[in-house]
Amino acid sequence: MLLPVVWDYIVVGGGIAGSVISSRLLEQDPSLKILLIEAGPDVSDRTDIVYINSTNTVMGDFDYNYQTVPQANLGNRVIPNPAGRALGGGSVINQAIIQGGWTRGSSLDYDLWAETVGDQRWSYAGQLPYFRKTEDYCDDSNPDHHGRGGPVHVDSITCTGRHYPLRDKVLESWHENGVQSIPDLDGNAGRILGIGELYESRRDGKREIASSIYPLEGVTVLTETLVESVTLNNGDDGDVQATGVRLANGTEYQAKRVVVSAGAYRSPQLLLLSGIGPAETLAQHGIEQVVELPDVGQNLADHMMLICQWRLKDPSLGYAYGSDNPLCSEPPYGAGNPNDWVTTTAVPKEDGEAEHPDTGSSDQGDSQLADMETFISYSAIPSVDPPIAVDGTHLATSLASLHPTSRGHVTISSRDPRVPPVIDPNYLSTASDRRVWRESLRRLATVMVGDATALGRDVVASETPPSAFAARPLGPDTARDDEYLDARIAADAHSIYHPQGTCAMGRVVDTSLRVRGVRGLYVADASVFPVVIGAHLQAAVYGLGEQAAVIIAGDDR
């Protein structure tokens, strides 16, 4: 293959953002010479990653399988932190409880983003056209907020015809707990507090890989190719100019513009290996500093999750997967995750409690500290401790923090790009985060067990906790014990794999995604989020990629 001497654009990282940007840049100008470089393989023809029951996702063949440093507030546990290593990036491996989940987040997150950086392009209204452009929504129920005919097909539970046997009881239980339904049950229209339907990015039940749904024909794609650094030159005017990239094997490619879309872990790693970052860190590894940017790798935020298993009073009623209920074997019910509601609740601030500067995302304003998201799955989550089979005897819940105030960092331990970055999310390092988790577990216990709700009265017998807590399952009584709740969280909470903020806008890049102090170099992925986006990040990253392509192309012109 004969490659151009100088590319118009080199895009580093073929994940969601890199695929969207490459595709849309070429769509705007088909004459462009674009090189997209991805460290992992092209897996678009792999059938073992497509369906809901795939096991080759996180911690599988196409995952970097990163781990954190020991986390002091989680019993010094090392926490797995997956990242997609394939063309399509996170869209190849995303799983968790809502594999392919489509949650956009609160409009206030984006408005806070715009306020923080002083640019209304990043407000909810500014990003809404790009959110809509990505979407092929399953119905026309809310056209002001959703698009039709875009690359990403988005289905709701109602659109797929999956109304589960406990649907009404779950809704009734949340209402009894004081949680109201979101208008039109649509949590993707700017408001998240309350109960909304689950939405998923699937087409006919199949995973949508970003590099497949955003066409890359006409883009030159190099897979299984690792970039070592961005090449930088000092111009005659003293400014630093990005001139291309150097691969781990020593090959160099020249370009007029370089776009780094390697994700919240590898994007800051690549900047550091290129000499962009804090002087002390670079000096430790013998890397010549080219541009002083002390915030490269800082501001890391990540969402956490805790899963609980709940034993049913009467499994013969067929409420859970694995039972004899024939409904579970009907085709629509194999097309997505076995739950129907996404419930988001807020924790009120206590008197005198300070609000973290970037958690102002609650739909109810300043009286709220932060919010948590709960999914009730009509299936057990296969567990080793204790072993729980998917046999119709258990439900599961997942509780996820949406707006943590704890911040960590990403750095390097070597100048070799093959050595994984050092990841320290610093989970639960603030008192407010710990209190939000305690209060949210209290609420969950009240919803699931006891006489206060339909679930507790009619459906759930008790929690089946990890073996270390076998004598004290989560319930209304144990939920009053702060020491118990702290111990459960420290022992059981883990990442939900949503790292963000490590090349934050306003600190590392400007509002046009240009790396400060370097001409011709951009970063565009979840690392640029300057505030926490309280959602499954893929919808936000797709929208970012759409707007980034417009901004970068306009910058070039």
MOMO-V784756 format. One line per field, one symbol per residue. ss: DSSP state (H for helix, E for strand, L for the rest). burial: 1 if it has 16 or more other ideal C-beta (glycine too) atoms within 10 Angstrom, else 0. A space follows every 50 residues. Layout:
ss=???
burial=???
This chain:
ss=LLLLLEEEEEEELLLHHHHHHHHHHHHHLLLLLEEEELLLELLLLLHHHL LLLLLLLLLLLLELLEEELLEHHHLLELLEELLELELLLHHHHLLLLLLL ELLLLLHHHHHHHHHHHLLHHHLHHHHHHHHHHHEEELLLLLLLLLLLLL LEEEEEHHHHLLLLLLHHHHHHHHHHLLLLELHHHLLLLLLLLEEEELEE LEELLEELLHHHHLLLLLLEEELLLLEEEEEEEELLLLLEEEEEEEELLL LEEEEEEEEELLHHHHHHHHHHHLLEELHHHHHHLLLLLLEELLLLLEEE ELLEEEEEEEEELLHHHLLLLLLLLHHHHLHHHHLLLLLLEEEEEEEELL LLLLLLLLLLLLLLHHHEEEEEEEEEELLLLLEELLEELLLLLEEEEEEE ELLLLLLEEEELLLLLLLLLLEEELLLLLLHHHHHHHHHHHHHHHHHHLL LLLHHHHHHEEEELLLHHHLLLLLLLLHHHLHHHHHHHHHHHLEELLLLE LLLLELLLELLLLEELLEELEEELLHHHLLLLLLLLLHHHHHHHHHHHHH HHHHHHL
burial=00000011111111111111111111000001111111110111010011 01010111011111010100101100101011111111111111111111 11111111111111111010111101110111111111000000111001 11111110110101111011101101101001001111111111111111 11001011111111010011111010111111000000011111111000 00101111111111111111111111110011000010111010111111 11111111111100100111111010010000101111111111111010 00001101111110000111111111111110000001010111111111 11111111111100001001111111111101111111111111111111 01111100111011110010001110011000011101110111111111 11111111101011110111111111111111111111111111111111 1110000
